[in-house]
Amino acid sequence: MGGYIVIAAMVCVTIIGIVGIFAMLAYLKEKAILKYKNSSKVGDNEISITVDDNKDKNSKN
């Protein structure tokens, strides 16, 4: 009977650990989303994308 208690305790600790890890990941994800939203309000909301075209190396734009 003592073995069953040890196994049940190990299962409970494992489940609590897994749930804790997922809770921490969800919290950090929410915190990162809020940080991104706050930083985008401060900026001027412009996105610059630069694409290098290797076909036209000699042309000057």
N, C-alpha and C positions, 0 to 999 in steps of 0.2 A: 504493500500500500504506500510505503514511503517513496517508492520509485514513481508512482503515478503522480504524487504531489510535486516531485521535482520536475517531471515532464510537463505538467500543467503550468508550473511556475515559469519554465523556460518558454513555453508557447505564449503565455501572457506577456512576458517581458519582450519577446520578439515582436508581437503584434503592437504593443505600445510603442516600441522603438520605430517600427515602420510608419505607424500613424503619425508619430512625432516628426519624423523626417518629412513626410508629405505636408504636414501642417507648416513646418518651417519653410519649405519651398514655396508654398502658396503665399505665405506672409511676405517673403522676400520678393516674389513676383509682383504682388500688389504694391509693395513699397517702390519697386523699380518703375512700375507704370506711373505711379504718382510723381516720382522724381522726373520722369520723362515729360509728363504733362506740364509740370511747373517750369521746367527748363525751356519748353517750347513757347510758353507765354512770354518769357523774357526776351527771346530773340525776335527777329523781324520775320520769322516764318518763311525764309527763302531757302530753297534747296538748289544747289549748284551741282550739275553733273557734267563732267568733262570726259569726252570720248576721243581717244587717239585713233586716227584712221591711218594705218600704215600704207595704204594704197597711194595716197597723195603726199609723199615725203617732200617732193620738190615744190609743191604749190604752197603759196603763202596766203593765209586768210586773215 
